[in-house]
Every structure is written in structure tokens, then in C-alpha cells.
Amino acid sequence: MTAVDTTENAAASGKAQALVRDSVKTVIAASMVGTAIEFYDFYAYGTAAANYFPHIFFDKTDPTVALLASLLTFAIAFIARPLGSLVFGHFGDRMGRKTTLVVSLMTMGVGTFLIGCLPTYDQWGVAAVALLCLLRFVQGIGLGGEWSGAALVATENAPEDKRALYGSFPELGAPIGFFLSNGTYFLLETFNDSDAMLAWGWRVPFLLSAVLVIIGLVVRVHMEETPIFRMAQEKKQVVKAPIVEVFRKSWKQVLQATFLVAVTYTLFYTLATWSLAWGTKEQGEGGGGLGFTNQEYLLMLMIAICVFAAFIVISCVNADKFGRKRVIITSSVLLVVFSALFPFLLNGEVVGQRNFFANMVFLCVGFALMGTAFGPIGAFLPELFDANVRYSGSGIGYNLAAIVGAAFVPTIATWLSSHWGVHSVGIYLGVMAVCCLVAVLSCHETKDVDFTK
């Protein structure tokens, strides 16, 4: 590297840090709001798929089959997400982060809002189910471009020694969206009976998502393009076909990113979607017969999600101090241990019915490990790729992880637990944790990489 190159990189770094100090509130809002909407939308759908859609769209079948069919529609958006990451990643690396994030948010918002307007199976029959699947696919396309762009808005504006902390901004959107979704269902179920929820109450969270989308669009329209992307434009480093470049030079990093993230998805939807059905439904309906009401379980989840948020920040501070690898290796090892032990906390024959203490231990420890594993990802994944393909590379890895780790988690976990008991779900999660451990051990530490390249 020449003296001129060194001077240019130093100047660019200083420029990026100055921009962060001037617009940190905008950076936080612009990066956090999309992930908040993502998890709000997905958990609103997950809750509806576990509790309402089996009756609204699949009421003509056996209860367990109806639940499995409903949860399969949950998987459609995850299958669509890699396609969305290919499309939005291309434009994000070619045109910039700002414009791409605005379009992805609008796509996601339209799909979610229209789900709230759907006719039921009794009204339109199979056509209603087909429309549900189509809108779920549209949701997935929009979401495919969301996380990676939000992570870049945060990390490409961050001081060099605080990239993981800034990368926590989009990650913190997850517990915020989760809390808003759960809170909405909790309030609805407090003031309405099950008949009202099946008649119209399930629609409200989807329709209210429009408010979050409008707020997000206002914030993103007024934000600046990231300084690192502007620098790539000025140096004429923008490539014409970033997708081709990613798979030509960085296919190994795509695989590493996929399995680094996959376990966080598996853990999240085991905690938030599968366990909701397991804790509230009887054994003949695909549950574990633990005796909790839906409202009780939602309240426990809302308490545990605060632990999730706290550990995201703690893990990111530690990742800036000790390195990304050390934090994620620790979380992976602890997840293997958790996978072996948590089934005892959800076994009615061991803990009995309505054991709030055992269930809260399961949720709080699980979400603490989720925060530890998920937090550093906001910096770690973008750091695996060069600046001119960073949107595409991190987005493809993140969204392939959605298929590997999340798309069929509620369905697989429900099938496993109904056929082989709750311990089989622990084995499933443990296998995913081992895959993450192998992936992180194969990575180089990225804490001190030159992020401008």
C-alpha cells in the first residue's frame, strides 16, 4: 500500500466518523426501524399461523394437520428471501443502500398490510389460501433486501472500534418488533374473546403494520447515503454484476455467513413460535399439554424478550472488545448445552402443568443465548465481504440462513415433538449449534479489518 493510499483511507475513515457524530440518531432510526418491522411482521404471522390460521384457512382438516399446513405457509417467505437478496443486493451494491432500503421496505409493507385484508377459507375457499401464499411470498421478497442494507447503514457509518456496537442497532429492531407484535396480540386478546379474534381481531396487527412502514419510509427518505459506498463510487470501485463477483470470489464467506446465522433463526422460532404452540395446545392438537393460555404465554414471551435486547448490547460490546469469534464460539458451545437441558423444562411429566418458573427459565436463558449469538452478526457478516459486494454477500448469506435455520423450524419442531417427544427438538437445535460452531471456527477474526476496502 502506498503513502497516498494510506492517506486516502485515513481521510475516508475520518469522514465516516464525522458523519456518524453528526447523524447518529438518523443512523440508529434508519437501521433499526426496518428490522423492527421485519420481526413485527414475521412474528405477527407466526402467532397467527400457530393460533388462528388453522381455523381460518385450514378448518376442514384434522387439527394437527391443520396446524402443520398453517405453519408451512410460514415457510414461504423464507424461501422467497434469497431471491429478494439477489435482487435488492444487486441494486444495493450498484445504486446505493438508501434507495434500495426504501423500496424493500415498501414491498414488505404492502405484502403485510394486504394479508390483513384477506378473505377467509369459508368465503373464497382455496383461492384465499393461494392469496395468502402469494402475499407471504411478496413479504419474503421485500425482507430479502432489508437486513443486509440496515446492517450496512449502521456499520458503514460506525467508528472503527465500535462497528459491533453500531451493528447492534438493526439487531435491536428484533426485540422491538417482537415486543410490539406480542403486545398487540396481548391487548387484543385481553379485550376480545376467541370468537372475536377469529372473526376480525387477527387482522389488526397486519393492518397496524402500515403505521410502522410509514414511519420507516419517512426516516429512510431523509437519511444520507453511507460514506463508504460514496467512497466506492468516487474511486469507481462499484462493480456491474455484484452477484457474479460474490460467487466468484466469496462463495466460502457466503457459506460461512449462512451457518453463522442459521442457528439464531432456529433458536428464535423454537422459542417464539414452536414453544407457543407447545405450551398452549393439547397433545392431540400438536402441543405439549402444558396448560398455559395463549395470553399467559404471550406475557411470558414479552418479559423474556427484554433479556434478548439486553444481551444483544452486552454481546456487541464484548465483540468490539474481545473479537467476534470469541463471543460466537462461546454462544455456540452454550447452545449445545442448552439444547440438551431445555427439554426437561418443557416436559409436562417432569415439571407438571402451568409451571411458570420452569417455562420462564427456558425462555430467559434461551433468549439470553439468542442475544449473544445474534448481536455480533450485524458487524461480523458485513466484515466478511468487500465493500463493493457487501450488500449482496451479507444479504445472500443471511437469507440462505433463513431457509436453513428458520423456514421449516415450526413445522419440523411440531412434527418431531408430536412423534418423538420434546427431546428430539433439543437434538435438532443442538445440531444447528454445532454447524454454527464449525462455521465460526473456519472464519478469520474480522474485528480489525479495513472496512473501507
C-alpha positions, -999 to 999 in steps of 0.1 A, spaced: 0 0 0 14 34 -10 15 65 12 -12 81 -10 -35 51 -4 -28 53 33 -37 89 34 -69 84 13 -81 56 36 -73 76 67 -93 106 53 -122 83 44 -122 68 79 -122 103 94 -150 114 71 -171 84 81 -166 90 118 -175 127 114 -208 117 96 -217 94 125 -212 121 151 -234 145 131 -262 120 123 -261 92 148 -298 95 157 -307 91 120 -284 61 116 -300 44 146 -335 50 134 -329 42 98 -311 9 106 -333 -2 135 -368 6 120 -366 -20 92 -355 -49 114 -382 -39 139 -408 -41 111 -393 -73 98 -397 -91 132 -430 -74 139 -444 -87 105 -429 -122 109 -439 -127 144 -474 -114 138 -476 -140 110 -460 -167 132 -485 -161 160 -514 -161 136 -501 -192 119 -499 -210 152 -532 -199 167 -557 -185 141 -549 -196 106 -555 -233 113 -592 -223 119 -594 -195 93 -578 -212 63 -575 -249 71 -605 -257 93 -617 -287 72 -588 -310 83 -575 -328 113 -563 -302 140 -527 -314 139 -527 -315 101 -543 -280 100 -515 -267 123 -488 -282 102 -503 -268 70 -506 -234 85 -470 -235 96 -459 -245 61 -473 -212 48 -450 -196 74 -421 -211 54 -429 -195 21 -415 -161 29 -382 -176 39 -379 -194 6 -385 -161 -12 -359 -142 8 -328 -154 -10 -345 -142 -43 -351 -109 -27 -315 -107 -15 -303 -113 -51 -325 -85 -65 -320 -59 -37 -284 -69 -32 -276 -61 -69 -292 -27 -67 -278 -20 -32 -242 -26 -45 -249 -7 -77 -271 22 -68 -266 26 -30 -280 15 3 -306 43 7 -328 39 -24 -327 1 -21 -338 1 15 -368 24 7 -380 1 -20 -376 -31 1 -395 -15 30 -424 -6 7 -425 -41 -8 -425 -57 26 -452 -33 40 -476 -38 11 -475 -76 15 -481 -74 52 -510 -50 50 -528 -69 24 -526 -101 45 -548 -83 70 -574 -77 42 -577 -113 30 -609 -133 27 -612 -165 47 -615 -201 35 -652 -201 41 -655 -170 19 -632 -178 -10 -621 -214 -5 -588 -225 -19 -583 -191 -36 -580 -175 -1 -551 -199 7 -535 -192 -26 -536 -154 -20 -522 -159 15 -492 -178 0 -487 -152 -27 -487 -123 -2 -464 -143 21 -440 -146 -9 -441 -108 -16 -433 -103 21 -402 -125 17 -390 -107 -14 -391 -74 4 -375 -88 35 -347 -103 14 -332 -68 9 -339 -55 44 -314 -68 70 -282 -65 50 -290 -29 40 -298 -20 75 -267 -35 88 -246 -16 63 -263 17 72 -252 11 108 -217 -4 103 -206 18 73 -213 48 95 -195 34 126 -162 44 141 -137 15 135 -136 5 172 -174 4 175 -187 -15 145 -202 -43 165 -220 -18 188 -234 1 159 -242 -32 143 -264 -39 173 -289 -11 161 -306 -33 134 -303 -63 157 -322 -44 185 -350 -40 160 -357 -77 165 -368 -75 202 -386 -42 195 -407 -57 167 -413 -88 187 -425 -68 217 -448 -47 195 -463 -77 178 -468 -97 211 -481 -66 228 -507 -60 201 -519 -96 203 -518 -95 241 -541 -63 242 -564 -77 216 -569 -110 235 -573 -91 268 -604 -73 255 -618 -98 230 -629 -135 232 -617 -162 208 -647 -158 185 -639 -121 180 -602 -128 174 -611 -154 148 -637 -130 132 -616 -99 129 -590 -95 157 -563 -114 139 -563 -88 112 -554 -59 134 -516 -65 138 -512 -68 100 -532 -36 93 -513 -17 120 -480 -25 103 -488 3 79 -481 28 106 -446 14 112 -439 13 75 -448 50 70 -425 59 99 -397 39 84 -401 54 50 -400 90 64 -368 82 82 -351 65 53 -360 91 27 -342 117 48 -311 97 56 -277 101 38 -260 75 17 -233 57 36 -198 73 33 -181 40 24 -205 35 -5 -199 71 -17 -162 65 -14 -165 33 -36 -184 54 -61 -157 81 -61 -130 55 -66 -150 38 -93 -149 5 -74 -186 -2 -80 -190 -35 -99 -215 -41 -127 -225 -76 -115 -220 -79 -78 -238 -112 -76 -214 -128 -100 -185 -112 -82 -198 -126 -48 -200 -162 -60 -167 -159 -80 -146 -146 -51 -165 -150 -19 -186 -182 -21 -168 -196 10 -178 -165 30 -214 -169 18 -214 -205 33 -198 -193 65 -224 -165 68 -253 -189 62 -244 -213 90 -233 -185 114 -268 -171 113 -289 -203 108 -288 -213 144 -301 -179 156 -331 -184 134 -336 -219 146 -334 -208 182 -357 -178 177 -385 -196 161 -381 -225 185 -385 -201 214 -411 -178 199 -433 -198 175 -430 -236 182 -429 -232 220 -461 -210 219 -480 -239 203 -463 -264 225 -472 -246 257 -508 -237 249 -522 -266 229 -531 -301 239 -512 -331 228 -539 -341 202 -535 -306 186 -498 -307 182 -489 -292 216 -474 -305 248 -504 -301 271 -486 -277 295 -518 -259 302 -509 -222 296 -534 -199 279 -523 -180 249 -524 -147 268 -502 -161 296 -476 -174 271 -475 -141 252 -469 -122 285 -440 -146 294 -425 -140 259 -427 -102 263 -408 -104 296 -382 -127 281 -377 -105 251 -362 -78 274 -335 -103 282 -329 -107 244 -324 -70 240 -300 -67 269 -278 -95 257 -276 -81 222 -260 -50 236 -238 -69 260 -225 -93 233 -218 -64 209 -197 -45 235 -178 -78 241 -174 -84 204 -157 -49 200 -135 -56 230 -126 -93 226 -135 -101 189 -165 -115 171 -152 -151 170 -147 -155 207 -183 -143 215 -199 -165 189 -178 -196 198 -190 -191 235 -226 -188 225 -224 -219 202 -209 -241 230 -235 -229 255 -263 -235 230 -252 -272 227 -256 -275 265 -289 -256 264 -302 -280 237 -295 -310 259 -312 -295 290 -342 -274 279 -365 -303 270 -367 -312 307 -382 -277 314 -409 -283 288 -418 -319 297 -451 -320 315 -443 -353 331 -412 -337 347 -423 -302 356 -461 -306 356 -487 -283 341 -486 -245 343 -451 -244 357 -444 -207 351 -409 -209 367 -396 -237 345 -410 -220 314 -395 -186 323 -361 -203 328 -364 -219 294 -374 -186 277 -350 -163 295 -319 -185 291 -329 -192 255 -332 -155 247 -300 -146 265 -282 -171 243 -301 -158 213 -289 -122 220 -254 -134 225 -253 -152 192 -273 -127 172 -258 -94 184 -223 -96 167 -238 -108 134 -247 -72 124 -209 -65 122 -195 -99 115 -213 -107 83 -206 -74 65 -170 -76 76 -166 -109 57 -171 -92 23 -155 -63 3 -173 -30 2 -184 -33 -35 -202 -66 -29 -211 -63 8 -248 -57 4 -251 -88 -19 -228 -111 0 -241 -104 35 -277 -104 23 -274 -138 4 -257 -154 34 -283 -140 59 -313 -150 38 -300 -185 29 -297 -189 67 -335 -181 68 -342 -212 47 -317 -235 65 -325 -223 100 -360 -209 101 -383 -217 71 -394 -251 84 -385 -248 121 -421 -246 135 -432 -274 112 -402 -296 118 -403 -290 156 -440 -297 157 -436 -329 138 -406 -340 158 -422 -333 192 -455 -349 182 -438 -381 171 -406 -383 192 -412 -360 221 -397 -327 231 -361 -341 234 -360 -345 196 -364 -307 193 -334 -303 216 -313 -326 193 -325 -305 163 -313 -273 179 -281 -289 191 -272 -300 155 -277 -264 143 -255 -251 171 -227 -275 161 -230 -263 125 -226 -227 137 -195 -237 158 -179 -253 127 -186 -222 106 -172 -197 131 -141 -218 137 -134 -216 99 -136 -178 99 -108 -153 104 -113 -127 131 -127 -95 115 -126 -70 143 -97 -51 128 -103 -54 91 -101 -23 69 -138 -18 63 -133 8 36 -120 -18 11 
